[in-house]
Amino acid sequence: METALDVRAMESMSVGFQKARIILTAAELGIFSKLVAGPKSAGDLCEAYGWDLRGLRILLDALAALELLKKSSESYSVEPRLYGALDPNSDESILPMLLHRARMWKSWSNLTSIVKGDFDMGSFVKMDRSRNDIEAFIGAMEVVGRKRAMRIAKDMNLEGRKNLLDIGGGSGVYSLALLELNPNLAATLFDLSLVIEITRERIARTKFAHRISYVEGDFNTDELPTGHDTVLLSAIIHINGRERNRSLFSKAHQALEPKGLLIIRDYVMDESRISPKDGAVFAVNMLVATREGNTYTFREIYEDLILAGFRNIKVIRVGDQMDQIITALK
Ligand SMILES: C[S@@+](CC[C@H](N)C(=O)[O-])C[C@H]1O[C@@H](n2cnc3c(N)ncnc32)[C@H](O)[C@@H]1O
């Protein structure tokens, strides 16, 4: 009985790609955005965008069968309960995340070749990312972060601390949560230049604009700005191999004043490396998207922090999402 169930569960996992692809293609074609604006038939859409009528009808019917769209006669609309999530102009929109996942689909397709060792990761990783790709990525970070940044930030005690350096700050969603919780804190976001350009525009529209400054750079090759009492590495260490992390920890150490606090948010794997389960799956995401990325155990992170000169290294938050926190002191 148990075996039958296990096989069924595995079969269901193995076919999950079909529904995922249907949703990702709808997002890539902008179908949700177009239908949020008002109901349309397959004919209307094909006439407006020159798409293939047979293909679109089949796709729209599948989306309706999955209860993501509503079909009434020949007209399709977005299910009302999904309006906020699928409206590109809503604060709740998950569209940037879907577009980011559509991009991830391409890298996941290389998994077999990567594991066989006959994939040229160099050319793939070096591939220039367009502004659209980066906007989708930043938007996705914000969608994922928005839900949990405030919850996680509440466990980061920054009492008395004044200037945070957020390395690879991305959309700034963690800095914003920390600024909200700590009225005397200012933050510096350090990230690649195109990311800073996009994030600066987004943050300019928020009430925190005057408390955030920006530094463009590459944390692998550039020095980090110094004189901070707190440094945050949120969802960064999984991008790197251990050697690069050691060098990044050393740069973070230099960026900190004496008694400065380093905060790491990431998956922290147990010694088996299969728990948390999502961390093991996320490591595959890093395998297909980076040259050296992975998820790390506490022992590995601890050893690398010690080598960089940190002390008093503690896990201050546990969890099975990317919501664990490690802190260390200079
Ligand atoms: C997974 S995102 C995390 C964003 C943010 N810290 C958060 O938790 O939402 C990784 C960030 O690191 C940045 N990044 C990656 N490699 C970098 C590098 N070499 N130098 C500077 N930033 C980098 C990316 O642009 C991206 O914004």
The ligand as an SDF file (V2000), in Angstrom:
LIG
                    3D

 27 29  0  0  0  0  0  0  0  0999 V2000
   19.0670   36.1280   -4.4270 C   0  0  0  0  0  0  0  0  0  0  0  0
   19.2350   37.8540   -4.6200 S   0  0  0  0  0  0  0  0  0  0  0  0
   19.0140   38.4020   -2.9680 C   0  0  0  0  0  0  0  0  0  0  0  0
   18.5070   39.8020   -2.9090 C   0  0  0  0  0  0  0  0  0  0  0  0
   18.2520   40.3370   -1.4970 C   0  0  0  0  0  0  0  0  0  0  0  0
   19.4450   40.3000   -0.6710 N   0  0  0  0  0  0  0  0  0  0  0  0
   17.1140   39.5920   -0.8460 C   0  0  0  0  0  0  0  0  0  0  0  0
   17.3360   38.8420    0.1150 O   0  0  0  0  0  0  0  0  0  0  0  0
   15.9740   39.7620   -1.2980 O   0  0  0  0  0  0  0  0  0  0  0  0
   20.9560   38.0030   -4.8920 C   0  0  0  0  0  0  0  0  0  0  0  0
   21.3950   39.4330   -5.1340 C   0  0  0  0  0  0  0  0  0  0  0  0
   22.8230   39.4750   -5.1960 O   0  0  0  0  0  0  0  0  0  0  0  0
   23.2090   40.2820   -6.2660 C   0  0  0  0  0  0  0  0  0  0  0  0
   24.5360   39.8330   -6.7330 N   0  0  0  0  0  0  0  0  0  0  0  0
   24.8460   38.6490   -7.2760 C   0  0  0  0  0  0  0  0  0  0  0  0
   26.1460   38.5920   -7.5910 N   0  0  0  0  0  0  0  0  0  0  0  0
   26.6620   39.7920   -7.2170 C   0  0  0  0  0  0  0  0  0  0  0  0
   27.9770   40.3440   -7.2770 C   0  0  0  0  0  0  0  0  0  0  0  0
   28.9840   39.6380   -7.7810 N   0  0  0  0  0  0  0  0  0  0  0  0
   28.1590   41.5860   -6.8010 N   0  0  0  0  0  0  0  0  0  0  0  0
   27.1190   42.3090   -6.2880 C   0  0  0  0  0  0  0  0  0  0  0  0
   25.8620   41.8190   -6.2030 N   0  0  0  0  0  0  0  0  0  0  0  0
   25.6370   40.5870   -6.6590 C   0  0  0  0  0  0  0  0  0  0  0  0
   22.1340   40.0680   -7.3020 C   0  0  0  0  0  0  0  0  0  0  0  0
   22.1230   41.1040   -8.2660 O   0  0  0  0  0  0  0  0  0  0  0  0
   20.8800   40.0110   -6.4460 C   0  0  0  0  0  0  0  0  0  0  0  0
   20.3390   41.2750   -6.2360 O   0  0  0  0  0  0  0  0  0  0  0  0
  1  2  1  0
  2  3  1  0
  2 10  1  0
  3  4  1  0
  4  5  1  0
  5  6  1  0
  5  7  1  0
  7  8  2  0
  7  9  1  0
 10 11  1  0
 11 12  1  0
 11 26  1  0
 12 13  1  0
 13 14  1  0
 13 24  1  0
 14 15  1  0
 14 23  1  0
 15 16  2  0
 16 17  1  0
 17 18  1  0
 17 23  2  0
 18 19  1  0
 18 20  2  0
 20 21  1  0
 21 22  2  0
 22 23  1  0
 24 25  1  0
 24 26  1  0
 26 27  1  0
M  CHG  2   2   1   9  -1
M  END
$$$$
